[in-house]
Structures are given as C-alpha cells and as structure tokens.
C-alpha cells in the first residue's frame, strides 16, 4: 500500500498537535492512528519499530514517528513525520520561553510555578514507577538500578559513564542463544557510509560556522547539546539530571529552579519532552545576551538535538530486523534500561529536595540540606499534586493547570 504525502501530512500533523502526556501517551496515539485507524503498519511492525527506537539515544517517540514515516515513504517520509512531531511543540516552547524570560520573576508567576514544580515531582515519580515495572525484573536489574543511583547521587559520576558500564555488563552477561539467521539489511555498506557522512555533515555544519565566526557561547551550547544527543538513553527524564548537573554546576548558565521550571513548561506542550533542551538553550542566550542571542541559542539547541535523531534512524533503520535478532544486544539494552531507572530515581529525589527545601547545598557525598529551610507550603502542594495524579488520576496537562491555580489560591489565603 502506497501512502501519499498529503495523507501523511494530515495524520502525522494530527499526531504532532495532540502528542501531550509524554512518551507513553504519544506512543499510544501513534498506535491508534497508524495501526488501528489507518492500518499503515501491522501490530508486529509497530512493536518491532518501538523496540528498535528504545535501543537508540534520543526521544523514542519522535524516533518512532520518524521510523514509521521512513517505513512508509523512505527518507522523505521520515523527515516529514519527524518534523511534524517536533515543530508544533517547538513553536509553543518559543512562546512560553519568551513569556518566562520577561515575566518569570513576577511574584504571581513565581507563585503559579510553585504549584507546577510540585506537580513535576509527582510526574517524575510516576515516570520512574512506569519504567521500573518494565525494566527491574530480577536481581541484576535491581542491582544495576541501585548502583546507578548511588553513583550519580552520592558520587556525581557522569551519566554517560554509568550508561556505558551498564551496557558492558549487560553485553557480557547476556546468555548466548541460538537465533534464526537474521534477514539481510536493506542497504549496502556504501549506502550506510554515505548516510553517515551526509547527516554527520548536516549536524556539524552550524557548529563549524559558529567556530569560524568566533561565537563562543553558541558554540559551547551546540557542543554541549550535541554531546547530550549521544547519551540520552532512557528519554528526557533520565538525562535531565545529567543535563542539570552540567548546566547549573559546570557551566553556570541557569539555576536549579530555572531547570525545574523548564521541565514544567515542557510538560505542558505537545511533542517530545526533550524540548526542555530548547527552553534551556533559550534562557541561556537570553540571560547572557538578550532576545536575539536567546533565539539563536534555541535554534542551535533544536538543531543539534534533533538532527542526530534523523541520523540514527536513517542509518540504522535498514538493519532493524537483523539488530533485534541478536540476544547480546538485547541484554545490553535491558541493562541500560535498569540503569536508567536508577538515574531517574536520582532525578526524582533531587527534584523533591529542591522543592521541599529552599537551601540545598552540595556536600562531599550528595546534597547538603538546611532543615530550617523546609517549606511547609511546598510540601502541602506536593501532597495535593499526588492526590490529583494518583488519586483522581487527572491528565497531566490538566493537573499542571489545577496545581498552578491551587498554588495561587494558597498564596492569597496566607
């Protein structure tokens, strides 16, 4: 069956506009549209594509959309599907970022964001629970998750190193199995090398221009988020702790509160949650050079965040069936998933401490807390957020809106 580009634009555009709620909701929406409603992919093809995308760094839902487009109409179809998944959310983030940059310090806005931050705490713990149900099966998985949490929370070891160690452990301990001969890939080795070279050049081109123009900040932003694009196994929640550690402590571009606000804003938009990087890039440019540099930094961030996603898909998609037939690769992925659960636990604890305590320092092993900085009001907001999401099961975006209104109401009463 040949699907026209007009049909693809309509369906993937709808997916991009309605893709609220994080990867689980986005994947469910794509399954409804592509498998159930239009029958462009079979259930087996869709699940196989999902397994493949979860092996890659980057946002799995966006890459699933790109792969689905590639499966239907090749590279042009993949580009169309991937861009339609990202661009609506990116446009909203630009609008929200401008509003935050000019009005974020207004007391009323800060009060509303206190409620959003409380909601983010509960949202991240929900993400941890959902991942743990799939990833933490058996003693090895639990050990990897706990070890990853200890490594990053108490010893501040870098996220890429933790993931690399987990992959090596999973690869070495995976049981050898006799598998059927995998099908031949759909591309020649020369074709693969040409794809790597062309998309690698597209990725690097803006960075080379920035280097030639001596644009130090924009080059730093581009290089940092390029590195992030290579290590974002497990999605935005997993990498956010590492990203915040670097942006706040190593570069000093933003504060911890601003990074929490960034995640809260990204939760309210359609598209991949990794658009939080766009907000971080925008605010970095705004604080150091005003709106012009902010837009430039956000565009650079978007480029180096999502161009690699197209690179991974277009290079690896012809090899999907062959890759997923190898048990040792599956073992490495399972180990990475378990390790990611520990990293997300670090993020959840880290967020919670910064919401509940107004003074969180850095100790020799983990954070240093001042007990007299405990915020009873923020603790009440976290409990209310838990009631909304876990008790009443409000949708994510609706819960964020309600929490903003509740924080404003509590502020008026006190």
C-alpha positions in Angstrom: 0.0 0.0 0.0 1.4 3.4 -1.0 0.5 6.3 1.3 0.5 9.8 -0.2 2.5 12.6 1.3 -0.8 14.6 1.7 -2.2 11.8 3.8 1.0 11.5 5.8 1.0 15.3 6.4 -2.6 15.2 7.7 -2.1 12.2 10.0 1.4 13.0 11.4 0.4 16.6 11.8 -2.5 15.5 13.9 -0.2 13.3 16.0 2.2 16.3 16.4 -0.6 18.6 17.6 -2.1 16.1 20.0 1.0 14.4 21.4 0.7 15.6 25.0 1.4 13.4 28.0 4.9 12.1 27.5 6.2 9.1 25.5 3.6 6.5 26.8 0.7 8.7 25.6 2.4 9.6 22.4 3.2 6.0 21.5 -0.4 5.0 22.3 -1.7 7.8 20.0 0.6 6.7 17.2 -0.5 3.1 17.5 -4.1 4.2 17.3 -3.5 6.3 14.2 -1.0 4.2 12.3 -2.1 0.6 13.2 -5.7 0.7 14.3 -7.3 3.5 12.3 -5.3 3.7 9.0 -3.6 0.3 9.1 -0.4 1.6 7.6 1.6 -0.6 9.8 0.8 -4.0 11.3 0.9 -4.5 15.1 4.1 -6.6 14.7 5.8 -3.9 12.6 4.9 -1.2 15.1 6.1 -3.1 18.1 9.3 -4.1 16.3 9.9 -0.4 15.5 9.3 0.6 19.1 11.8 -1.9 20.4 14.4 -0.6 17.9 13.8 3.0 18.8 14.2 2.2 22.5 17.7 1.0 21.7 18.8 4.4 20.4 19.8 7.5 22.2 17.2 10.3 21.9 13.4 10.7 22.3 12.0 7.3 21.4 8.5 8.6 20.5 9.9 11.1 18.0 12.2 8.5 16.5 9.3 6.1 16.3 7.4 8.6 14.3 10.4 9.1 12.1 10.9 5.4 11.6 7.2 5.0 10.8 7.5 7.7 8.1 10.6 6.1 6.7 8.8 2.7 6.6 6.0 4.3 4.6 7.9 6.6 2.2 11.6 6.4 2.8 13.8 9.3 3.8 11.4 12.0 2.8 8.6 10.3 4.7 10.8 10.0 7.7 11.7 13.7 7.6 8.1 14.7 7.2 6.9 12.6 10.1 9.8 13.6 12.4 9.4 17.3 11.8 5.7 17.3 12.2 6.2 15.6 15.6 8.6 18.2 16.8 7.7 21.6 15.3 4.3 22.2 17.0 5.8 21.8 20.4 8.9 23.8 19.5 6.7 26.7 18.4 4.8 26.6 21.8 8.1 26.4 23.7 9.3 29.6 21.9 6.2 31.4 23.1 6.4 30.1 26.6 10.1 30.9 26.9 9.6 34.5 25.8 6.8 34.8 28.4 9.0 33.3 31.1 12.0 35.4 30.2 10.1 38.7 30.6 7.5 37.8 33.3 9.0 34.8 35.1 10.2 36.9 38.1 6.8 38.5 38.7 5.6 37.3 42.1 2.3 36.0 40.7 4.1 33.9 38.1 6.5 32.6 40.7 3.6 31.5 42.9 2.0 29.6 40.0 5.3 27.9 39.2 5.5 26.7 42.8 2.4 24.6 42.0 3.8 23.4 38.7 7.1 22.4 40.4 5.1 20.3 42.9 3.3 18.6 40.1 6.6 17.9 38.3 7.8 16.0 41.4 4.8 13.6 41.2 5.1 13.3 37.4 8.8 12.2 37.6 8.0 9.6 40.3 5.2 8.3 38.0 7.7 8.0 35.2 10.0 6.1 37.5 7.3 3.7 38.5 6.2 3.0 34.9 9.8 2.4 33.8 10.6 0.2 36.8 7.7 -2.1 36.1 9.3 -2.9 32.8 13.0 -2.7 33.5 13.5 -4.0 37.0 13.0 -7.7 36.7 15.5 -9.9 38.6 18.4 -9.3 41.0 20.8 -8.0 38.3 18.4 -5.3 37.2 17.8 -4.1 40.8 21.5 -4.1 41.5 22.2 -2.0 38.4 19.5 0.5 39.3 20.7 0.9 42.9 24.3 1.1 41.8 23.4 3.8 39.2 21.5 5.8 41.8 24.4 5.7 44.3 27.0 6.5 41.6 25.2 9.7 40.4 23.5 10.8 43.7 26.3 10.4 46.1 29.4 10.5 43.9 28.2 12.7 41.0 29.6 10.3 38.4 28.8 11.3 34.8 25.7 9.9 33.3 27.4 8.6 30.0 29.9 6.6 32.1 27.1 5.0 34.1 25.3 4.0 30.9 28.5 2.7 29.3 29.3 0.5 32.3 25.7 -0.9 32.4 25.9 -1.7 28.6 29.1 -3.6 29.0 27.7 -5.6 32.0 24.6 -6.4 30.1 26.5 -7.4 27.0 28.9 -9.6 28.9 26.3 -11.4 31.0 23.7 -11.9 28.2 23.1 -15.6 27.6 24.1 -16.9 24.3 21.1 -18.2 22.3 20.7 -19.9 19.0 18.8 -17.5 16.9 17.5 -17.8 13.3 19.6 -16.2 10.6 18.6 -12.6 10.5 17.3 -11.1 7.3 19.8 -9.2 5.1 19.8 -5.4 5.7 18.0 -3.2 3.1 21.0 -1.1 2.3 24.6 -1.7 1.1 27.6 -0.8 3.3 28.4 2.1 0.9 24.9 3.4 1.3 25.3 3.4 5.0 28.6 5.3 4.9 27.1 7.9 2.6 24.1 8.4 5.0 26.5 8.8 8.0 28.7 11.3 6.0 25.8 13.4 4.8 23.8 13.6 8.1 27.0 14.0 10.1 27.9 17.0 7.9 24.4 18.4 8.3 24.8 18.0 12.1 28.2 19.6 12.2 27.7 22.5 9.7 26.3 25.1 12.1 29.0 24.3 14.7 31.7 24.9 12.1 30.1 28.2 11.2 29.9 29.3 14.8 33.5 28.3 15.3 34.6 30.3 12.2 32.6 33.4 13.5 34.1 33.0 17.0 30.6 32.8 18.6 31.9 31.2 21.8 28.6 30.9 23.8 26.6 29.5 20.9 29.4 27.1 20.1 29.5 25.9 23.7 25.7 25.4 23.6 25.9 23.5 20.4 28.7 21.2 21.5 27.1 20.5 24.9 23.7 19.6 23.5 25.4 17.6 20.7 27.1 15.5 23.4 23.7 15.2 25.1 22.1 13.9 21.9 24.6 10.9 22.0 23.9 9.9 25.6 20.1 10.4 26.0 19.2 6.7 26.6 16.0 6.4 28.5 14.5 9.7 27.3 14.4 13.2 28.8 13.7 12.2 32.4 16.8 10.1 32.6 19.1 12.6 31.0 17.7 15.6 32.8 19.7 15.0 36.0 23.0 14.9 34.0 21.9 18.0 31.9 21.1 20.0 35.0 24.3 18.9 36.7 26.3 20.3 33.8 24.2 23.4 33.1 23.9 24.5 36.7 27.2 23.4 38.2 29.7 23.1 35.4 28.7 25.9 33.0 26.7 28.1 35.4 24.2 29.0 32.7 21.0 28.6 34.7 19.9 28.0 38.2 18.3 24.8 39.6 14.9 26.5 39.9 15.0 27.6 36.3 15.7 24.0 35.2 12.7 22.7 37.2 10.6 25.4 35.6 11.9 24.3 32.2 10.6 20.8 32.7 7.3 22.1 34.0 6.8 24.2 30.8 7.9 21.3 28.5 5.3 19.1 30.2 2.5 21.5 29.0 3.4 21.3 25.3 2.9 18.7 22.6 5.9 16.9 21.2 8.9 15.2 22.8 9.7 16.1 26.4 13.4 16.6 25.3 12.2 20.0 24.1 13.2 21.0 27.6 16.6 21.5 26.0 15.2 24.2 23.7 14.0 26.1 26.7 17.4 25.7 28.5 19.2 27.0 25.4 16.8 29.9 25.0 17.2 31.0 28.6 21.0 30.6 28.5 21.1 33.0 25.5 18.6 35.4 27.0 20.5 35.8 30.3 23.8 36.4 28.5 22.8 38.5 25.5 19.1 39.3 25.3 16.3 38.1 23.0 18.4 37.9 19.8 21.0 35.6 21.3 18.2 33.6 23.0 16.5 32.8 19.7 19.9 31.9 18.2 20.8 29.6 21.1 17.4 27.9 21.0 17.7 27.3 17.3 21.2 25.8 17.7 19.9 23.6 20.5 17.0 22.4 18.4 19.3 21.6 15.5 21.9 19.6 17.5 19.2 17.8 19.5 17.1 16.5 16.6 19.4 16.2 13.6 21.1 13.3 15.3 17.8 11.6 15.7 17.4 11.5 11.9 21.0 10.3 11.6 20.3 7.3 14.0 17.1 6.4 12.2 18.2 6.7 8.6 21.5 4.8 9.3 20.1 2.0 11.4 16.5 1.5 10.1 17.6 -0.8 7.3 19.2 -3.1 9.9 16.3 -3.2 12.4 15.3 -6.9 11.9 19.0 -8.0 12.0 19.8 -6.0 15.1 16.8 -7.2 17.1 17.6 -10.8 16.4 20.9 -10.6 18.4 20.4 -11.7 22.1 23.5 -9.9 23.4 22.4 -6.6 22.1 19.1 -7.2 23.8 21.0 -7.9 27.0 22.9 -4.6 26.8 19.6 -2.7 26.3 18.0 -4.4 29.3 21.0 -3.4 31.4 20.8 0.2 30.2 17.0 0.3 31.0 17.7 -0.9 34.5 20.5 1.7 35.0 18.2 4.4 33.7 15.7 3.6 36.4 18.4 4.4 39.0 19.2 7.7 37.2 15.5 8.7 37.2 15.3 7.9 40.9 18.2 10.4 41.4 16.3 13.0 39.4 13.1 12.4 41.4 14.9 12.7 44.8 16.9 15.7 43.5 13.7 17.5 42.4 11.9 16.7 45.6 14.7 18.1 47.8 14.8 21.3 45.8 11.1 21.8 46.0 10.8 21.0 49.7 13.9 22.9 50.9 14.8 26.4 49.8 18.5 25.9 50.7 20.1 22.8 49.1 23.9 22.9 49.1 26.5 20.4 47.7 28.1 18.2 50.3 31.0 15.8 50.0 28.6 12.9 49.3 25.3 14.1 47.8 23.3 17.2 48.7 23.7 19.2 52.0 20.3 20.3 53.5 19.4 23.0 56.0 16.5 21.7 57.9 15.3 25.2 58.8 14.8 25.9 55.1 12.0 23.3 54.8 8.9 24.7 53.1 5.6 23.5 54.6 3.7 25.2 51.8 5.6 23.4 49.1 5.1 20.1 51.0 1.4 20.7 51.0 1.4 21.4 47.3 3.3 18.1 46.6 0.7 16.2 48.6 -2.1 17.9 46.6 -0.4 17.0 43.4 -0.1 13.4 44.5 -3.9 13.4 45.2 -4.7 14.9 41.8 -2.5 12.5 39.8 -2.5 9.3 41.9 -6.0 9.6 43.5 -8.1 11.4 41.0 -5.9 10.4 38.0 -6.1 13.8 36.3 -4.5 14.1 32.9 -1.0 15.6 33.0 -1.7 19.0 31.4 -5.0 19.4 33.4 -3.1 18.6 36.6 -0.5 21.2 35.9 -3.1 23.9 35.4 -5.0 22.9 38.6 -1.8 22.9 40.6 -0.9 26.4 39.3 -4.4 27.7 40.4 -4.1 25.9 43.8 -0.7 27.5 44.5 -2.1 30.9 43.6 -5.1 30.3 45.9 -3.0 29.2 48.9 -0.8 32.2 48.4 -3.8 34.5 48.6 -5.0 32.8 51.8 -1.7 33.0 53.6 
